[in-house]
Amino acid sequence: MDYVNAFWVGGLICALVQILMEKTKMLPGRIMVLLVCLGTLLGAIQIYEPFVEFAGAGASVPLLGFGNVLWKGVKEAVDQYGFLGIFMGGFQASAVGISAALVFGYLASLIFQPKMKK
């Protein structure tokens, strides 16, 4: 059942974002920032964590989940280091995910040899 919940929740998030892209004139970059900020806000008001427990990867993989990870990292770092944790927490919490994206993106570019658009 965990897979089913992850599938339909992740699909619903993607469908809502697709509708947002089609029905508004917002650029994709702004929508991505909106999703990260929304995930951060939902994490701050403690709504996102129960959502992740229910949906698993369907809620933690999209950009909403990235915003939630940033929030949790900043919150833990502020508790541990005080004011300086505001600047450290997001980097510490998201370092592994960002590093993995860079490494796997580079490996994919070596395998598939991407070309620039003309």
Residue frames relative to the residue before (quaternion, step in Angstrom):
aa qw qx qy qz dx dy dz
M 1.0000 0.0000 0.0000 0.0000 0.00 0.00 0.00
D 0.5652 0.6047 -0.3857 0.4075 3.59 1.15 -0.57
Y 0.6557 0.5148 -0.3094 0.4575 3.58 0.98 -0.84
V 0.6402 0.5242 -0.3224 0.4598 3.57 1.00 -0.81
N 0.6672 0.4909 -0.3069 0.4687 3.59 0.89 -0.89
A 0.6426 0.5117 -0.3268 0.4674 3.59 0.95 -0.83
F 0.6631 0.5259 -0.3059 0.4361 3.57 0.93 -0.88
W 0.7483 0.4038 -0.2594 0.4579 3.58 0.68 -0.99
V 0.6337 0.5128 -0.3503 0.4612 3.63 1.03 -0.61
G 0.6585 0.4928 -0.3082 0.4781 3.59 0.92 -0.87
G 0.6521 0.5108 -0.3077 0.4682 3.58 1.02 -0.78
L 0.6395 0.5191 -0.3218 0.4669 3.56 1.03 -0.77
I 0.6337 0.5145 -0.3315 0.4731 3.59 0.97 -0.81
C 0.6693 0.4957 -0.2980 0.4664 3.59 0.89 -0.91
A 0.6524 0.5136 -0.3176 0.4579 3.59 0.97 -0.81
L 0.6551 0.5053 -0.3161 0.4643 3.59 0.97 -0.82
V 0.6456 0.4976 -0.3185 0.4838 3.57 1.02 -0.77
Q 0.6344 0.5230 -0.3353 0.4599 3.61 0.98 -0.75
I 0.6337 0.5080 -0.3246 0.4849 3.59 1.01 -0.79
L 0.6330 0.5258 -0.3263 0.4651 3.59 0.98 -0.81
M 0.6661 0.4975 -0.3025 0.4662 3.59 0.95 -0.82
E 0.6999 0.4782 -0.2725 0.4552 3.58 0.96 -0.84
K 0.7657 0.4123 -0.1997 0.4514 3.59 0.92 -0.90
T 0.7296 0.3324 -0.2333 0.5503 3.62 1.20 -0.23
K 0.4793 -0.6512 0.5016 0.3076 3.53 -1.30 0.14
M 0.3408 0.7507 -0.4987 0.2677 3.56 1.22 0.43
L 0.4374 -0.6812 0.5253 0.2622 3.53 -1.04 0.82
P 0.6399 -0.5608 0.3557 0.3866 3.61 -1.10 0.61
G 0.6265 0.5456 -0.3441 0.4375 3.60 1.00 -0.71
R 0.6643 0.4922 -0.2996 0.4761 3.57 0.99 -0.80
I 0.6257 0.5192 -0.3390 0.4733 3.57 1.06 -0.68
M 0.6312 0.5242 -0.3351 0.4631 3.59 1.01 -0.76
V 0.6534 0.4927 -0.3145 0.4810 3.60 0.94 -0.84
L 0.6241 0.5402 -0.3340 0.4552 3.58 1.01 -0.78
L 0.6678 0.5017 -0.3037 0.4584 3.59 0.94 -0.85
V 0.6497 0.4990 -0.3227 0.4742 3.60 0.95 -0.82
C 0.6696 0.4888 -0.3039 0.4695 3.59 0.91 -0.87
L 0.6403 0.5179 -0.3255 0.4646 3.59 1.03 -0.75
G 0.6386 0.5150 -0.3198 0.4740 3.59 1.02 -0.76
T 0.6373 0.5179 -0.3168 0.4747 3.56 1.06 -0.77
L 0.6659 0.5024 -0.2974 0.4645 3.57 0.93 -0.91
L 0.6706 0.4861 -0.3020 0.4720 3.60 0.91 -0.88
G 0.6280 0.5150 -0.3336 0.4787 3.59 1.11 -0.60
A 0.6547 0.5285 -0.3099 0.4427 3.57 1.00 -0.84
I 0.7421 0.3558 -0.2287 0.5200 3.59 1.00 -0.70
Q 0.4950 -0.7356 0.3599 0.2904 3.55 1.36 0.51
I 0.4090 0.6795 -0.4988 0.3494 3.55 0.99 0.87
Y 0.6742 0.5576 -0.3099 0.3721 3.58 0.96 -0.82
E 0.6178 0.5786 -0.3571 0.3949 3.62 0.99 -0.70
P 0.6665 0.4552 -0.3285 0.4905 3.67 0.86 -0.72
F 0.5967 0.5620 -0.3436 0.4583 3.57 1.16 -0.64
V 0.6579 0.4902 -0.2992 0.4871 3.60 1.00 -0.83
E 0.6308 0.5294 -0.3382 0.4554 3.60 0.99 -0.74
F 0.6752 0.4787 -0.2892 0.4810 3.59 1.06 -0.72
A 0.8154 0.3153 -0.1316 0.4673 3.58 0.72 -1.10
G 0.3330 -0.7705 0.4919 0.2312 3.62 1.18 -0.25
A 0.8473 -0.0781 0.0825 0.5187 3.57 -0.86 -1.00
G 0.5604 0.6070 -0.3901 0.4066 3.60 1.14 -0.40
A 0.7409 0.3423 -0.2101 0.5383 3.57 1.20 -0.47
S 0.7080 0.4748 -0.2847 0.4385 3.61 1.04 -0.59
V 0.6514 0.5391 -0.3270 0.4220 3.62 1.11 -0.47
P 0.6563 0.5046 -0.3570 0.4326 3.69 0.81 -0.72
L 0.7208 -0.4578 0.3043 0.4222 3.57 -1.28 0.22
L 0.5375 0.5928 -0.4115 0.4363 3.58 1.14 -0.38
G 0.6540 0.5133 -0.2991 0.4683 3.57 1.01 -0.82
F 0.6169 0.5384 -0.3461 0.4580 3.59 1.07 -0.69
G 0.6412 0.5124 -0.3175 0.4748 3.58 0.99 -0.78
N 0.6413 0.5190 -0.3154 0.4689 3.56 1.03 -0.78
V 0.6336 0.5204 -0.3258 0.4708 3.60 1.02 -0.79
L 0.6342 0.5203 -0.3310 0.4663 3.58 0.98 -0.81
W 0.6548 0.5181 -0.3144 0.4516 3.57 0.92 -0.89
K 0.6727 0.4931 -0.3072 0.4583 3.58 0.85 -0.93
G 0.6475 0.5230 -0.3196 0.4529 3.59 0.99 -0.77
V 0.6648 0.4892 -0.3014 0.4773 3.56 0.94 -0.87
K 0.6458 0.5283 -0.3255 0.4449 3.59 0.94 -0.86
E 0.6771 0.4817 -0.2944 0.4721 3.60 0.91 -0.91
A 0.6738 0.4933 -0.3041 0.4584 3.60 0.94 -0.82
V 0.6285 0.5130 -0.3428 0.4735 3.61 1.03 -0.67
D 0.6362 0.5203 -0.3293 0.4649 3.59 1.00 -0.75
Q 0.7304 0.4365 -0.2348 0.4699 3.56 1.03 -0.80
Y 0.8277 0.2411 -0.0849 0.4996 3.61 0.83 -1.00
G 0.5021 -0.6501 0.4354 0.3683 3.58 1.19 -0.14
F 0.8576 -0.1228 0.0945 0.4904 3.55 -1.15 -0.71
L 0.6470 0.5341 -0.3284 0.4339 3.61 0.96 -0.77
G 0.5480 0.6295 -0.3847 0.3944 3.58 1.19 -0.40
I 0.5288 0.6232 -0.4067 0.4081 3.58 1.20 -0.46
F 0.7427 0.4141 -0.2114 0.4819 3.55 0.97 -0.89
M 0.7062 0.4772 -0.2546 0.4569 3.60 1.14 -0.60
G 0.6431 0.6179 -0.3271 0.3125 3.57 0.87 -0.96
G 0.6732 0.5044 -0.3058 0.4460 3.57 0.87 -0.90
F 0.6556 0.5091 -0.3106 0.4631 3.57 1.02 -0.79
Q 0.6702 0.4980 -0.3036 0.4589 3.56 0.93 -0.87
A 0.6948 0.4943 -0.2841 0.4385 3.58 0.90 -0.88
S 0.7818 0.3525 -0.1785 0.4823 3.58 0.98 -0.77
A 0.4044 0.7580 -0.4511 0.2416 3.60 1.24 -0.09
V 0.6732 0.4973 -0.3165 0.4464 3.60 0.84 -0.87
G 0.6792 0.4960 -0.2976 0.4518 3.59 0.87 -0.90
I 0.6673 0.4845 -0.3032 0.4775 3.57 0.94 -0.85
S 0.6418 0.5208 -0.3227 0.4612 3.59 0.96 -0.82
A 0.6519 0.5074 -0.3164 0.4663 3.58 0.94 -0.85
A 0.6417 0.5191 -0.3288 0.4590 3.60 0.96 -0.81
L 0.6608 0.5017 -0.3097 0.4643 3.59 0.96 -0.81
V 0.6805 0.4902 -0.2970 0.4564 3.59 0.85 -0.94
F 0.7087 0.4461 -0.2761 0.4717 3.60 0.81 -0.94
G 0.6048 0.5367 -0.3556 0.4687 3.60 1.11 -0.57
Y 0.6477 0.5072 -0.3092 0.4771 3.57 1.01 -0.80
L 0.6553 0.5037 -0.3121 0.4685 3.59 0.94 -0.88
A 0.6415 0.5126 -0.3257 0.4687 3.59 0.98 -0.77
S 0.6514 0.5053 -0.3282 0.4612 3.60 1.00 -0.73
L 0.6300 0.5164 -0.3421 0.4685 3.59 1.10 -0.55
I 0.6864 0.4875 -0.2827 0.4597 3.58 0.98 -0.82
F 0.8122 0.3215 -0.1390 0.4666 3.58 0.77 -1.03
Q 0.2770 -0.8099 0.4803 0.1913 3.63 1.25 -0.11
P 0.0537 -0.8372 0.5441 0.0147 3.60 0.42 1.17
K 0.2456 -0.7579 0.5895 0.1334 3.54 -1.22 0.58
M 0.5257 -0.6220 0.4803 0.3257 3.56 -1.16 0.60
K 0.4769 -0.6398 0.5105 0.3203 3.59 -1.12 0.60
K 0.3521 -0.7400 0.5353 0.2046 3.57 -1.10 0.71
